[in-house]
Amino acid sequence: MKILKQAEKKTYQRDSALTRTVMDIIDNVRENGDQALIEYAVKFDHMDIQTVKIDREAVKSAYEQVDQDTIDTIRFAAGQIQFFAEKQRECLKDLDIPGKVEGLEIGHRMIPVERCGCYVPAGRHPLPSSALMGIVTAKAAGVKHVAACSPAYKGYGTIHPAVLVAMDIAGADEIYCMGGAQAVAAFAYGTESIDKVDLIVGPGNKFVTEAKRQVLGDVGIDSLAGPSEVLIIADETANPTFLAIDLLGQAEHDPNSKAILVCTDEPTVDKTLQEMDRLLETLETKDVAVQSWNDNGAIYLADSIEEAIEISNRVAPEHLEVETKDEREVAKKLLHYGSMFIGHYAPVAFGDFVSGPNHTLPTMGTARYSNGVWVGTFIKTPFHQYVSKQGCINLAERCMKFADIEGLPAHRDSVRLRIEE
């Protein structure tokens, strides 16, 4: 392997000042509730709002501010996401089976959480896709009450209308105009107008991520997300123009985004870099993309496709593209990724918006042991066992022995007294 370009800086790092700031925000929301949220809207979003709760009239007004093509596009994406999520839900089944000894029945149930909060970030542009990914999936999982939130958007004095429309189409039961660490705190602990939830999902900036870390345990979370990533595996069959625009598509997300090319063919790398320079000239997000690529971009020239696969499995990227010959065979050998895009006509953009699988994915190498948001994120699987009198007799001897080994006499006697009866 030859490293042709290496990332220049670490894209995410915790620090003690961030931890303390978020802790103070959470404490303020717990103590002062809605008033703290309204004050933070002024301080952080520069918006003077009267209440955090969005009423039906505001939602109806949002539809009037969004063109019909946008509404139709949101509905199309919602249908794609719902289709995939419902098919995933069909895979999750209750289990009731006889045990290995007579008189024992064991199993589990698939039970959705009752309340979840879906966080929708507000970046340089509105993000209705993030609203769909969280809310639609939660509803497909069977969550009874889904609350959604997003910060006030500049120029509107409330949530961006496209995001409000997406929240409504997705099926949100309640919508709140709030963001940042304070929104996470409100969902986790409740306020006068917001009931606490059981689970919080959705991506956000470093303040949101740190807040989710701090409330974990009092409430469930999906994951601790870092900057977005893509790794592209390519060979001599890859189209340099496609590679270049896909790398730039990742880089334009954010200055901290990470784009990695792992290629087995050096001429293809050279042509890709030439195409990046050409495409950048007309890219509206050029400044962000250039900074991201210069700071965080990486290129590895692999000696073989097998080495490229090894590199990818070691990195465990959020998004993984396979642009090679025999792409399906290559894909079978890839083990660690959030979402994979197979073939020369499968850019990450499809997964971000309209193909169906969720775009809230593991970052920073956590794909080695975790997955993205899916219907299972919203479902808990408690176990049960039914034991008859004969089952009690059949399990008793080994159970009492374990209790003695581990020094738990009441455990032992809870069995002994039953069989003596």
N, C-alpha and C positions, 0 to 999 in steps of 0.2 A: 504493500500500500504506500502511496505517496500523498502527502498532504499538500494540496495546491493553494488552499486558503483556510485559515483557522479563525475561529471567533476571537474577537479582541477583548471582550468584556463579559462578565457574569451578568445575566439578564434579570435575576431576581435575588434579593438578599434581605433577610430580616434584620432589623436593628432595634435597639432598646428604645429609641425615641418613638418609633412607630408603635411598638408594643404599648408604651405608656399612653400615647395619644388615643389609641383605640380603646384602651381600658377606661380612660376618662370619659370618652363618648358613651360607652356602654353604661357606665355608672350613672351618667346624667340622664340617659333615656329611662333607665330603670327607676330613677327617683322622680323625674319630672314629666315623663310620658309625652303626650302630644305636644306640649309646649316646647319641649326640647327639640322635637322633630321640626316644628315650625321655625324655631330659631336657627337650627342648622341649615334649613333651606335658604334662609337669608345669608348665612355666613359662607356656605360652601357653593350653593347653586345660584346665589344672587337673585333669588326669587322670593317675593313677598306673598306667601300663600295664607289663606285663612283656615284651611283644614286640610288634613292629609288624605281624607277619604274622597274618592272620585264617585260622583253620583251618576245616575243613568242619563241625565240631561247632558252631562259633559261627554259621555260616551257617544250619544246621538249626535252631538255637535262635531265630534271627531270624524264621523263618517261623512259629514258635509264638507270637511276640509281636505278630504283625500279623494283623488280621482278614481273612477271606476276600475281602471286597469290595475291600479295598485291594490284595490280591494280584491279583485279577481285573482291576482297573483298571490296574495296572502291566503286566500281560500284554497287555491291549488296546493300551495306548500303545506297548509294544515292538513289537507286530505292525504298527501303523501306520507307525512309524519304519522298521522293517525293509523293509516293502513299498516305501516311497519310495526308500530307499537302494539296494535291489536293482535298481529300475528305473533309477536313476542309473548304477549299475555297468554295466548293459547298454549304456549309451550310450558307454562307454569301451572302445575296441577296439584290439587290436594292428594295426599297419600295415606292410605289405610291398608295395612297388610298384616297377616299373621306373623308373630315372632317365630324365632327358631325353636322355642319350647312351647309345649301345649299350655293354653290358658293365658297367652300374652298376645295382645294386639298393639301395634305401634304405628305411628304416622305423623304427618304434619299438615298444617293448613296454610294456605296463601291468603294473608289478611292485609289489605292496604292500610297504610297509615290514615288516620281520620282527617288530619289537617296538614297542609303543607304551604310553604311560602315560596313563591318563584321570584327570584331577583332578576330584573332585566336592566343591564347597564345602559348608560347613555353616553356614548362616545362623541367623536367629532360628527358623526351622522347617526340617525335613529337606527335602532336594531330590532325591528319587529320579528326577525327570525328567532332571536333568543327568547322572545315571549312565547312563540309557538313551540319551541323545543321543550320548554319546561312544562307549560300548562297542558298542552295536548297530551303529552306522555303521562302526566299525572292523572288526567281524566281517564285515559285508556287503562291505566292501572287500577282504577276504581276508587281513587281518593274522593271522599265525599265533599270536602270543602277545600278549594284551591284559592289562596289569596295571592295576588300579584302586585309587584311594586316596581317603580322606576323613578329616577329623579326628574324634577322639572327641567324642561328643555328650553334653552335660550330662545326667546322670541315668541314663546307660546304661553308662558306663565303656568304651565302644567305639563303633564306628560305629552310627548310628541303625538299628534293625532294618528300617525301610522302605527305607532306602538299601541295606542289605546284600541284601535280597531283590531289589531292582531290579538290583543288580550281578550277582547270580547269574542271574536271568532273562535279563539282557542277554548273558550268556556270558563274563564275566570269567574269565580263567585263574588269576589271583592277585589277592588283595585285601589291602591294607595300611591299618592305622589310623595315618594321619599326615596332616598338613595344612600349609598355609603355605609359606613360602619353603623350609623344610627338606624338604618333600615333593618340591618341584621339584628340589632339589639331589640328593636320593636317586635319583630317576628319571634324572637327567642323568648322574650319576657312579657310581651303584651303592653298595651297602654290603655287609656280610657276608651279609645275607639277601635283598637286593634286587639283581637284575641290572639294569644300565643299559639304557635304552631308546633307540630311534632317534628317537622323536617324542613330544612331550608336548602333549596337548590338554585343553581344559576351562577354564571361567571361574574367577575367584577375586578376592580383594581386592587392594589395592594392593601388598601384600607378594608375593603370588603373581605378579602382573603384572610387578613389578620383577625377581623371580627369573627368570622366563621370558626377560626382556630380557637378563639377564646370562649365562644359559647358552646363549643362541642362538648357534649356530656349533658348539658341542660337541654339541648335539642340536637337532633341528628342533622348531618350535612351530607352533601353529595361528595365533595372533594375539596382540596385546597389547590386552586388553579394558579399556574404561573403563566408567563407570556406564551403566546401561541407558537407552534412549531410545525414545520414540514420537513420530511426527508424524502428525496426522490432517488430511487434506484433506476439507473439508465444504462443502456449499452449502445452499440453503434446503430441500432435500429431506431433509436429515439429521435424525434424531431427537435432540433435545437431551439426553434421558435417556441414550441410548446413548453420545453424545459425552462426557457428564459421567462416566459410570462407566468408560469406557475411559481417560480422562485420569487418573482416580483409581486405576485398576488399574495404570497405569504408576507413579504417584507412590508407591504403597504398597510398592513393591519396596525402596526405600532412600532415605534423605534426600538422596542425590546424584542420584537418578534425574531424568530430564528428560522432561517432557511438553509437546508443542507442538500448538496448534490453529491451522490455517490455513483460514480460512473466508471465503467471498465474501458472506455475508449477516449483517449486524450484529444483527438481531433474534434469529437463531439463536444467536449468541454470547451475547447477554444471557440467553436462556432456558437455555443450557448452564451458565452461571455460577450461575443460580438453582438448577438441578438439582444442581450440585456441592454447594452449601450444604445442600440438603435431604438428599442421600445421605450426606454426611459425618456427620450426626447419629447414624446407627446403624452407622457403619463401625468395625469393631474395630481397624483399623489407622489410625485417624484422625490420631493424633499424627504418625506418620511421613509420611502422605500430605499433611497440611497443611504440614509443614516443607518437604517436597520441592517442592510446588506453589508455595509462597511464594518459595522460594529460586531455583528453576530453571524454573518454568513460564513459558510464553510464549504469547501470542495475537497473530496477525497477521490483519488484515482486508485481504484481497486484493481488488483492483479487478475481477479476472476469474479464471476458472478457469485461464486460461493463466498468469497471474501466480502463482497458487497452485502450479502445476506447477513454475514456475521457482524459487520459494522452496524447494520440496521437493528439487529436483535440486541446489540449492546446499547445503542442509543435509546431504544424504545420510544420512538417519536409519537407525538400526538396524532399527526396526519402522516400517512405513508403512501407514496405513489410508486407504482411499478410500471415503468415504461421500457420494456424489454421484449425480446422475442421469447416465446413460450412463457408469457407473463403469468398464466394460471399455474404452471408448474413452479415458477419462482415464488408465487404468492403462498403456495402450500408450505413452504419452508420458513416463512416469516411468522414469528411467534409473538412479538411484543410490539404493540401499536394500539392507538386509540381507535382509529378508523382507517381502512385501507382502500385505495382507489386503484383499480387494476385495469391496465390497458392505456393505449396512447390517447384515448378520447375520454379520459376520466379525471378531469381536474378536481381539486379540492372544493372549488366553488359549488359543485353539485351537492356535496355533502353539507356545505355551509347553509344551503337554502332549500333545496327542492327534491333530493333523491329519496329522503325518508329516514335513514338512520340519524340518530341524534348528533348534534355538533358540540355538545358540552362533553369534553373529552379529557382524559388524563394527560398531564404535562410533566415536564422536568424528570422524565424517566420513570414515572410512577406507573406507566403502562406495563411494566414488568410484573406488577401484582394487582392492578386494578383495571377497571373499565370505565367507559363513559356512562352518562345518565341513560337509563332505559327503564322500562316498566318495573323491572326488579328493584330499582332504586327506591321505589315507593311502596314496596311490599315486604312485610316481615313474615318469617316462616317459623312460627312457634310449633313445638313438638307435643305429642301426647302419647300416653300409653294406658291401655286398659288391662288390668290384671285381675283374673278370676281367682277363686280360692285354690284351684289346682295350679294356676300359674304362680301364685305365691309360694306354694310348696316346692315347685320346680326351680324357682330362683333363689330360695332362701339360703341354702348352704353356702353358695359362692358369695352371695351378698354379705352374709354375716362375717365370712372370712375377710372380705375387703374392709369391713367396718373395724374389725380387730386390728388389721394391719395398719390402718390409718388412725387408730386411737379414738374411735368415735362410738362409745358404748351405747348411746341413745339410738344411734342409727341401727346398731346390731339388734337392740331390744325392740325397735319398732317392727322388725321382722319376727324376732323370736316370740314375742307375745301373741302375734297373729297365728303362727303355726302351732303354738302350744294350745291355743283356744280350740 
